[in-house]
Amino acid sequence: MNPEYTCTLGAYQTASGITDILVHVIERYFTNTRHVETTDRVCEAIMTSVITEASKVMANLQDYETRANIM
């Protein structure tokens, strides 16, 4: 996957992609599966990272580094 290909996306498409990522992770996080502590911690880290990077990329849609972190 090459983040450079996503630099042509507008704000709405970028925000939609970020929302999609979060929804997929949240879906897994809030299931009632037992004994998946490691997976839950990974989900928390992904959500935290995506939320942090989301504000950066929305401020600068051409930010390659941030798009790479989101991907």
For each residue, the residues with C-beta under 8 A, 3 or more apart:
1: 71
2: 5
3: 6 7 64 67 68 70 71
4: 7 64
5: 2 8
6: 3 9 14 17 67 71
7: 3 4 61 62 64 67
8: 5
9: 6 13 14 17 61
10: 13 14 61
11: 14 15 58 61
12: 15 16
13: 9 10 16 17
14: 6 9 10 11 17 18 57 58 61
15: 11 12 18 19 54 58
16: 12 13 19 20
17: 6 9 13 14 20 21 70
18: 14 15 21 22 50 54 57 70
19: 15 16 22 23
20: 16 17 23 24
21: 17 18 24 25 46 50 70
22: 18 19 25 26 47 50 51
23: 19 20 26 27
24: 20 21 27 28
25: 21 22 28 29 43 46 47 50
26: 22 23 29 30 43 47
27: 23 24 30 31
28: 24 25 31 39 43
29: 25 26 40 43 44 47
30: 26 27
31: 27 28
32:
33: 36
34:
35:
36: 33 39 40
37: 40 41
38: 41 42
39: 28 36 42 43
40: 29 36 37 43 44
41: 37 38 44 45
42: 38 39 45 46
43: 25 26 28 29 39 40 46 47
44: 29 40 41 47 48
45: 41 42 48 49
46: 21 25 42 43 49 50
47: 22 25 26 29 43 44 50 51
48: 44 45 51 52
49: 45 46 52 53 69
50: 18 21 22 25 46 47 53 54 70
51: 22 47 48 54 55
52: 48 49 55 56
53: 49 50 56 57 66 69 70
54: 15 18 50 51 57 58 70
55: 51 52 58 59
56: 52 53 59 60 63 66
57: 14 18 53 54 60 61 63 66 67 70
58: 11 14 15 54 55 61
59: 55 56 63
60: 56 57 63 66
61: 7 9 10 11 14 57 58
62: 7
63: 56 57 59 60 66 67
64: 3 4 7 67 68
65: 68 69
66: 53 56 57 60 63 69 70
67: 3 6 7 57 63 64 70 71
68: 3 64 65 71
69: 49 53 65 66
70: 3 17 18 21 50 53 54 57 66 67
71: 1 3 6 67 68
